[in-house]
Amino acid sequence: MGRIGVGLIGYEVGRSWAAMAHVPALRGLPEFEIVAVSTTREESARAAATDIGIDRWFTSAQDLAACPQVDLVAVTVKVPHHLALVEAAIAAGKHVYCEWPLGNGLAEAEAMAAHVSAAGVRGVVGLQARCAPVMAYVRDIVAAGEIGEVLSTTMLGSGQEWADRVDPYNAYLIDKRNGATMLTIPFGHTVDALCHCLGEFRQVSATSAIRQPFVRRTDTDEMLGKTSEDQWAVTGTLESGAVATVHYRAGSSRSVNFLWEINGTKGDLRIEADSGHAQIFDLRLYGGFGEERAVRALDVPAHYRWVPPGIEGAGTNVAQVYARFADDLRNGTRTAPDFAVAVMRHRLIAAIEAAAESGRATQV
């Protein structure tokens, strides 16, 4: 198999997620080559191509998808635009990598999953927290029975955004209609890793709130109304019977910003980070087993890093997903998080929202 030609949709020099994560990831992986980029304006498309160091640029996603050199279309724009751009790639017969959330709600995700399956192409979703080396190791520790039967798990995370201040670039986050909420983004990424390691939720109960209903825009001091919840507390039962508790709150804490404990009959695991965005930030793993009376730092074996050592920072876990996808194309496997996984996660989020609205436990 030759190098996979990637066409990037959505790139802003110096600040977009594509610039911070996708380009460094793809540059570091020998299986991939960035061959084209598209934005909605000629000026920004030319600037993006120059910044990446390529010649092909487009102002139409359809034209990019039709480019013969493009094998994989990477959709890295805001959530409300995902559906149309993913559909354009599928219509052109191209594989798709779409950022998470896949769709603006469950119905859009289900439609894209159905279409990618019918077209016979692959759809990969950017749920990269599950591919972090620490998370991959935790999954194997649990599966091997090293902590025995999982009794319960507890997660606490800070969402950073969605608090009392917002920069103009992220102002769209505070409008729930855009589908880019604390529940869908940091909660969604990290709870996906929980499910990947421990199994799916069977039932959930939830409480949500908007504790800071007005947000100050940092460039103008304008006060904006917020419709996206800034507190989510979820409890539930996993398919295994383990009890799970997850609380995400907006902003950052002066104390703990991410803590995940897994408690079993033979041991305990603890994962920490400096932010509740476990898909981005470095994770620290601790464990205690058998007769040990406290947890200790655990080193992650080198084979859980699937990418070259030169890839660091925000691009690391994105590169882990791309590396898994390259393996899947080569071997006919399905190890990268795909659109079917995305639908499961959207379905969980829909159940959590229904539980919060009804005040009753909801089956997933």
Helices and strands as residue ranges (DSSP letters): E 4-9, H 17-17, I 18-22, H 23-27, E 32-38, H 42-52, E 57-58, H 61-66, E 72-75, G 79-81, H 82-91, E 95-99, H 106-119, E 123-126, G 128-131, H 133-143, E 150-158, E 165-166, G 168-174, G 176-178, I 183-187, H 188-198, E 201-209, E 214-217, E 223-225, E 231-238, E 243-249, E 258-264, E 267-273, E 284-289, E 296-297, G 302-304, H 315-331, H 339-358, E 362-363
